[in-house]
Amino acid sequence: MDVFLGRVKREDNNLKLIFKILKIVYLVMLVIIMPLFYFLLLDVEGFKLYKMAGIAIGILGILLTLTYTHKKMNSISYSESTLKSLKAIAKRYRIFSPMDLMAFVFIVILFFGLFTSEEGYLAFKDLNYAEFKLGAYLTDAWQLFTSTDNCLSMISKTTTEFPLLSVLFTLIIICSTIIMSTIVGVAIWVDRFKPLRDNALSLIKEIES
């Protein structure tokens, strides 16, 4: 039991340090973004306002979830009864918690703010036009893609003449980033935290039986 608690304390301390660093990073980001948000309010322009609001709300929400989680980590006590401590460890090291889901929502809002633009909105509006044909649109885009061997020129023309593709590529990048981050996070949990949780659950079962 002493060896097990020693491992748990080391991981708890590592997590406390990580949450502390992340809090500082997001706090700095919020301090940087708030003056920009203030000056933007003086000259309100639709999508720019939505963009800054999404960024500010996303960063603030993530900062609040990190602060709450860090506070909970700092309040951990190892002097409670063995059974109570083990149940707290099993709960703490589950794969997803309500705060994880809350942080995910704010991350989506942050991405929305980062990539929201009037050009993207207008590009999606094209999909509602009766004369819009996706197949023809993609064919024209492919012809432009293959008509030049200059990468920068190709990207510039694609962004200007086929903004919908730029929006779709952006969405693919966002979704891929979130999926890959989730996979990496789950892999880390399986490698480092699942054994601790399984050990705690096993000890709980042994004590309660």
C-alpha positions in Angstrom: 0.0 0.0 0.0 2.8 2.4 0.8 4.5 1.7 -2.5 1.3 2.2 -4.3 0.5 5.6 -2.6 4.1 6.7 -3.3 3.4 6.1 -7.1 0.1 8.0 -6.8 1.7 11.0 -5.0 4.4 11.2 -7.8 1.7 11.3 -10.5 -0.4 13.7 -8.5 2.6 16.1 -8.2 3.3 15.8 -12.0 -0.3 16.6 -12.8 -0.3 19.6 -10.4 2.8 21.0 -12.2 1.2 20.4 -15.6 -2.0 22.2 -14.6 0.0 25.1 -13.1 1.9 25.6 -16.3 -1.2 25.4 -18.5 -2.9 27.9 -16.2 -0.1 30.3 -16.7 -0.1 29.8 -20.5 -3.8 30.4 -20.9 -3.7 33.4 -18.4 -1.1 35.0 -20.6 -3.1 34.4 -23.7 -6.2 35.9 -22.0 -4.3 39.0 -20.9 -3.0 39.4 -24.5 -6.4 38.9 -26.1 -8.6 41.1 -23.8 -7.2 44.5 -24.9 -7.8 43.5 -28.5 -11.3 42.5 -27.6 -11.9 45.8 -25.9 -10.7 47.8 -28.9 -12.8 45.7 -31.2 -15.9 46.5 -29.3 -15.3 50.2 -30.1 -15.7 49.3 -33.8 -18.1 46.4 -33.9 -18.0 44.4 -37.2 -20.1 41.2 -37.2 -17.7 38.3 -37.8 -14.7 40.0 -36.2 -16.8 40.3 -33.0 -17.8 36.7 -33.2 -14.2 35.7 -33.8 -12.8 37.6 -30.8 -15.7 36.5 -28.6 -15.1 32.9 -29.4 -11.4 33.2 -28.7 -12.0 35.1 -25.4 -14.8 32.8 -24.2 -12.8 29.7 -25.2 -9.6 30.8 -23.4 -11.5 32.0 -20.3 -13.5 28.8 -20.1 -10.4 26.6 -20.4 -8.6 28.7 -17.8 -11.5 28.3 -15.4 -11.6 24.5 -15.8 -7.9 24.3 -15.3 -8.1 26.5 -12.2 -10.9 24.3 -10.8 -9.0 21.1 -11.5 -5.8 22.4 -10.1 -7.6 23.5 -6.9 -9.1 20.0 -6.6 -5.6 18.5 -7.0 -4.1 20.8 -4.4 -6.9 19.8 -1.9 -6.1 16.0 -2.1 -5.5 14.5 1.3 -3.6 11.3 1.9 -4.4 11.2 5.6 -8.0 9.8 5.1 -9.0 6.2 5.6 -7.5 3.7 3.2 -10.8 2.9 1.6 -11.8 6.5 1.1 -8.4 7.4 -0.3 -8.5 4.5 -2.8 -12.0 5.4 -3.9 -10.8 9.0 -4.5 -7.8 7.7 -6.5 -10.1 5.5 -8.6 -12.4 8.5 -9.3 -9.5 10.9 -10.0 -7.9 8.6 -12.6 -10.9 7.6 -14.6 -10.4 8.2 -18.3 -12.9 11.1 -18.7 -14.5 13.4 -16.1 -17.2 16.1 -16.4 -14.5 18.7 -16.3 -12.8 17.0 -19.3 -16.0 17.3 -21.3 -16.4 20.9 -20.2 -12.9 21.7 -21.3 -13.7 20.0 -24.7 -16.7 22.3 -25.2 -14.5 25.4 -24.6 -11.8 24.1 -26.9 -14.4 23.8 -29.7 -15.5 27.3 -29.0 -11.9 28.5 -29.1 -11.4 26.8 -32.5 -14.6 28.4 -33.7 -13.3 31.8 -32.8 -9.9 31.1 -34.3 -11.2 30.0 -37.7 -14.5 32.0 -38.0 -14.5 34.4 -40.9 -16.9 36.2 -43.2 -15.3 34.5 -46.2 -16.0 31.1 -44.7 -19.6 32.0 -44.0 -20.1 33.2 -47.6 -18.5 30.0 -48.9 -20.9 27.8 -47.0 -23.8 29.9 -48.3 -22.8 28.9 -51.8 -24.0 25.4 -51.0 -27.6 26.7 -50.8 -27.6 28.1 -54.3 -29.7 26.0 -56.7 -27.1 26.3 -59.4 -24.3 25.2 -57.2 -23.0 21.7 -58.2 -20.4 20.2 -55.9 -19.0 17.9 -58.6 -18.4 20.8 -61.0 -17.0 22.9 -58.2 -14.4 20.2 -57.2 -13.5 19.6 -60.9 -12.8 23.3 -61.4 -10.8 23.3 -58.2 -8.8 20.3 -59.3 -8.0 21.9 -62.7 -6.7 24.9 -60.9 -4.7 22.7 -58.5 -3.0 20.9 -61.4 -2.5 24.0 -63.6 0.4 25.4 -61.7 3.5 24.0 -60.1 4.0 27.0 -57.8 2.7 25.9 -54.4 2.3 29.4 -53.0 0.4 30.5 -56.1 -1.8 27.5 -56.0 -2.7 28.1 -52.3 -3.4 31.8 -53.0 -5.6 31.1 -56.0 -7.5 28.3 -54.1 -8.2 30.6 -51.2 -9.4 33.4 -53.5 -11.3 31.5 -56.1 -12.5 28.4 -54.1 -13.0 29.6 -50.5 -15.2 26.6 -49.7 -12.2 24.3 -50.1 -10.2 26.4 -47.7 -13.0 26.2 -45.1 -13.3 22.4 -45.6 -9.5 22.0 -45.3 -9.6 24.0 -42.1 -12.4 21.9 -40.7 -10.4 18.7 -41.6 -7.3 20.1 -39.8 -9.4 21.0 -36.7 -11.1 17.6 -36.5 -7.8 15.8 -37.1 -6.1 17.8 -34.4 -8.9 17.0 -31.9 -9.0 13.3 -32.8 -5.2 12.9 -32.7 -5.0 14.8 -29.3 -7.7 12.5 -27.9 -5.9 9.4 -29.1 -2.6 10.6 -27.6 -4.4 11.5 -24.4 -6.0 8.1 -24.2 -2.7 6.4 -24.9 -1.0 8.3 -22.1 -3.9 7.4 -19.7 -3.6 3.7 -20.6 0.2 3.7 -20.1 0.4 5.8 -16.9 -2.9 6.2 -15.1 -5.0 3.1 -15.9 -2.6 0.8 -14.0 -3.0 3.0 -10.9 -6.8 3.1 -11.2 -6.9 -0.7 -11.8 -4.7 -1.2 -8.7 -6.9 1.1 -6.7 -10.1 -0.8 -7.8 -8.5 -4.1 -7.0 -7.5 -3.0 -3.5 -11.0 -1.6 -2.9 -12.6 -4.9 -3.9 -10.2 -6.7 -1.6 -10.9 -4.5 1.4 -14.7 -4.5 0.9 -14.8 -8.3 0.5 
